[in-house]
Amino acid sequence: MMKRRLFSPGPTPVPEEVLLSIAQPMQHHRLLPFRETFARASELLKNFFKTEEPVLTLTTSGTGSMEAAVSNLLSPGDEAIVVKGGKFSERWGAICEAYGIKVLPIDLEWGKSVKPADVRAVLDKHPGAGAVFTTYTETSTGALTDIKGVADVLGGTSTLLVVDGITGIGVHDFRFDEWGVDAAVTGSQKGLMIPPGLAFIALSKKARENLKSSQCSRYYLDLGKYFESFEKGQNPFTPAISLINGLSRALETIFEEGLEEIFRRHQRLGDATRAAVGALGLQLLPEIPCNVLTALWIPGSIDGIELLNYMRDELGVMVAGGQGHLTGKIIRIGHVGYFDDFDMLTAIAALERALLHCGYDHETGAGLVAAHKEFIKSY
């Protein structure tokens, strides 16, 4: 027998009580029982984003909410500053270009994090830029961005700050209102611990003014329609009813644990996994690591694809590999969402065995001991 264990940075494992909520009998989305569930989830989402503004729910992947942000806030011909430091931050640029928006790139080496001063330098040259698009935690590299620092640079300007928080929100502290973020998105299959299929977007009052002037063509992702329906406690189109049932239960679970405790848990999981990586003589990829996942270089002496396949096929532990030019060069061990200390010890044990199988010599148990010591520190 082999038990399969998922350690990707999304989709992530789903708590049992959330799965049961998703499995409830189907309801009609315009009737009161579901509308009450939707209202409860929407109110908790505001707490999740730490905002007083509405948080809209879209039936789409996280990329759909990114596209909604671009197409509702800007117009063809506008300029936008795009921070590019990985596969997912580069997606902001691709979406902007699809809508005829001129991209002003800040190109980073994958694994590096943008500095607020870098944003200021580009903004000084292009003060009319409509928005800065950035990524809180870059899932392809494990790098963390100082969103508050970037927000401080934009304070008092007309330029909007738009944040991809698809993996970061719910793992690291995120304060939409206090920091002065103008638009933020996240997805269902990360810190919210439900299956893929939902995305969420919050807009500041400043950003909502742009809805009136944006000239981009749109229909299903027209956020004006969502705001109109939100006032009535509904969605403009048929929502993913079962997933919203799960969302409501997942949010209840999150606030039973408490956001601050969740942030501490993810910090503990990240610290322990990084300690294990160091004890095994391996190197991290990111300059400033996030707590969503641990991205590490695979030793050049071994076959990275073989390592991933052995963990998956022989040990039942599914982690993520590298993307783009990092394919076969890194692995990414997720610890976002429904994970605890002992889950990470399992992932580290599997990594140790796979490394030995692939010919990388190390002291057996060194990673486990280092991780366990890190966990003990936090109690």
Secondary structure as UniProt FT lines:
FT   STRAND          5..6
FT   HELIX           16..22
FT   TURN            29..30
FT   HELIX           32..49
FT   STRAND          55..58
FT   HELIX           62..73
FT   TURN            76..77
FT   STRAND          79..84
FT   HELIX           87..98
FT   TURN            99..100
FT   STRAND          102..107
FT   TURN            110..111
FT   HELIX           116..125
FT   TURN            127..128
FT   STRAND          131..135
FT   STRAND          137..138
FT   TURN            139..142
FT   STRAND          143..144
FT   HELIX           147..154
FT   TURN            155..156
FT   STRAND          160..164
FT   TURN            166..168
FT   TURN            170..171
FT   HELIX           176..179
FT   STRAND          183..187
FT   TURN            188..189
FT   TURN            191..192
FT   STRAND          199..203
FT   HELIX           205..213
FT   TURN            220..221
FT   HELIX           223..230
FT   TURN            231..233
FT   HELIX           241..257
FT   HELIX           259..279
FT   TURN            280..281
FT   STRAND          293..297
FT   TURN            300..301
FT   HELIX           304..313
FT   TURN            314..315
FT   STRAND          317..318
FT   STRAND          320..321
FT   HELIX           324..326
FT   TURN            327..329
FT   STRAND          330..334
FT   HELIX           341..357
FT   TURN            358..359
FT   TURN            364..365
FT   HELIX           366..377
//
